[in-house]
Amino acid sequence: MIWHLQDAKNNFSKVVQRARSEGPQTVTLRGERAAVVLSAEDYDRLSGKKKSLAEYLLTGPVWDDDFAEEVNRRSDTMIRDIDL
C-alpha cells in the first residue's frame, strides 16, 4: 500500500501492522517515493545476516577422507624440497 507521509505519521501503528501482515508499505513525500516500511522478518531476509569468521569456517565444505589424509601426510616443516 502507498501512504502519504502525513497519513503514515498519523497511523504509524497501522502502517507497521500492515507491513507485518501484507508486506512492504511505501511512504511518499510530495508525490515521490521516500521510504518503505518492512516487517523485521522481511528486513532480516533482505539484509542477509553475515556469518562470523568462525561460523563461516565451521559451516564450510567437508573434506573427503582422501584429501584429509593427504593434508595429514604433508611435512610440518615450512621448508620443503621442490622439483622445478
MARLUMVEX-915110 format. One record per residue: residue in one letter; x, y, z of N, C-alpha, C, O, CB in turn. Coordinates in steps of 0.1 Angstrom, whole numbers, plus 2048, in hexadecimal, padded with zeros to 3 digits. Glycine has a CB too. Layout:
% MARLUMVEX-915110
AXYZXYZXYZXYZXYZ...
//
This chain:
% MARLUMVEX-915110
M8087F480080080080080980C80081480C8057F680080CI8048177FB80B8247FA80582D8047F982F80480B82A7ECW80D83380C80983D81780F84A81481B84B81180D838825H80785581580D86381581486482381085E82D80286E813L81F86C82482686D83081E87183C81F86B84683187782EQ81587B83A80D87F84680487484A80287285780588C842D7FE86C8417F58618457FD85684C7F98508567EE85B838A80985484781284A84D81684E85B81684586481F847845K81985B85D81C85F86B81085E87481285A88082086E86AN80486186F7F88618787F485387B7ED8508857ED868871N7F78498727F383B8737FF8328747FE82786E7E9838868F80983687A81582E87981381F87E819816878820834882S80C81D88980981088E8028078838057FB88280181089BK7F980D87C7F28068717FC8038657FB7F885F7E680F86CV80580C86280F80A8588177FE85C81A7F5853818817856V81C7FE8688247F286D81C7E586D8217DB8688297F587BQ8107E58718087D98718067D48638077C88607FA7DC877R8037DD8598027D984B80F7D484580F7CB83D7FC7E5843A81A7DA8498277D58448297C784982E7BF8428327DE84AR8257C48558267B685A81C7AC8548207A18528247B6869S8107B18518067A884B8057A883C80279D8367F97AB851E8087B38368067B48278127B681F8137B38137FD7BF824G81D7BA82682A7BC81E82E7CB81F8287D28268287B7810P8387CE81883E7DC8188347E781682B7E580D8497DD80EQ8357F181D82C7FD81C83480981883E80C81E82580082AT83080F80C83881A80783282780C82682980D83781A7F7V83C83081083883E81583D84880B84984780683E840823T83485180783885B7FD83986980483386C80E82E85C7F2L8428717FE84487F8028438887F684B8877ED852881809R8398907F68368997EA8348917DD8398957D28418A37E8G82E8857DE82B87D7D38368747CE83486C7C58278867C8E8428757D584D86C7D184F8617DC84D8647E885A8757CFR8538557D885684B7E18618507EA86C8557E685A83E7DAA85F84F7F886985480186F84980A87A84980E86485F809A86683F80D86A83581786282981585782980F86A83A826V86781E81A85F81181A86080B82886A80A82E864807810V85480882E85480283B8527F38398497EE832848807844L85C7EB83F85C7DD83E85A7D684B85D7DC85586A7D8838S8557CA84B8557C28578637BE85B86C7BE85284C7B5856A8667BB8678737B786B8787AA8648837A98618747B587BE86E7A186287179585B87679884C88079284886578C85BD86F7A18458737A48388807AB8388897A882F8687AE831Y8837B48418907BB84289B7B18448A57B283D88F7C584DD8997A884E8A479E8508A77958448B27938418A079585CR89C79283D89E7898318A57918268AE78C81F89078582BL8A279E8248A87A681A8B67AA81D8BF7AC8148A07B2817S8B97AD82A8C67B282E8D07A782F8DC7A982E8C57B983BG8CC79A8308D578F8308E079083B8EB7958398DC78E823K8DC78B8468E678C8528F378584E8F377A8488E078485EK8FE78C85090B78784D91077E85890E78086491579384BK91677385491C76A85D92976F86393077685C91E75C857S92C76C86F93976F87594476686E94075C86793A76D884L95076986F95B76086995A75286F95B74986796976686CA95875187C95774488294B73C87C94C730879955745891E93F74387B93373C87593673886793272D862927745876Y93C74185F93F73E85194873185094672884894674A84AL95373185895C72685895671985C95870E857969729860L94D71A86794770E86C93C7088639396FC863941711879T93671085A92C70C85193170A84392970883A920715851G93E70A8419447088349436FA82F93D6F283695370C834P9486F88239476EA81D94E6E08259596E382C94C6EB80FV9496D48259506C982D95A6C38239576C08189456BF832W9666C08299706BA82196E6AB8209696A582A97F6BC827D9706A581596E69781497B69081A98569781C96D692805D97A68381D98567C82599267D81D99C67E82498066E828D99267B81099E67B8089A568880A9B268980C99B6787FAF99E6938099A46A080A9AA6A38189B56A881A99A6AB806A9A269F8229A76A08309B36988329BD69D83999C69C83AE9B468C82D9C068482F9CC68B8289D768B82D9BE676829E9CA69081C9D56978159DA6A381D9E66A581D9D069C807V9D16AB8229D66B682B9DD6B28379E86B883A9C96BF82FN9D96A783D9E06A28499ED69C8469F669B84F9D7698850R9EF69783A9FC691836A0769C833A136988339FA689829RA036A8830A0C6B282DA166B5838A126B3844A056BF829SA226B9835A2C6BC83FA286C9847A216D2842A3A6BF839DA2B6C9854A276D485CA316E085BA2F6EB860A276D086BTA3D6DD855A476E8853A436F2849A3B6EF83FA556E2850MA476FE84AA44709841A4C707834A4870C829A46716847IA58701835A61700829A5F6F2824A606E882BA7070282DRA5D6F1817A5B6E4810A636E5803A656EF7FDA4D6E180DDA686DA7FFA6F6D97F2A656DA7E7A596D57E8A776CB7F0IA686E27DDA5F6E37D1A666DD7C5A736DD7C4A5B6F17CFDA5F6D97BCA646D47AFA606DD7A4A546DE7A0A5F6C57ADLA6A6E479EA676ED793A6A6E7786A686ED77CA6E6FA795
//
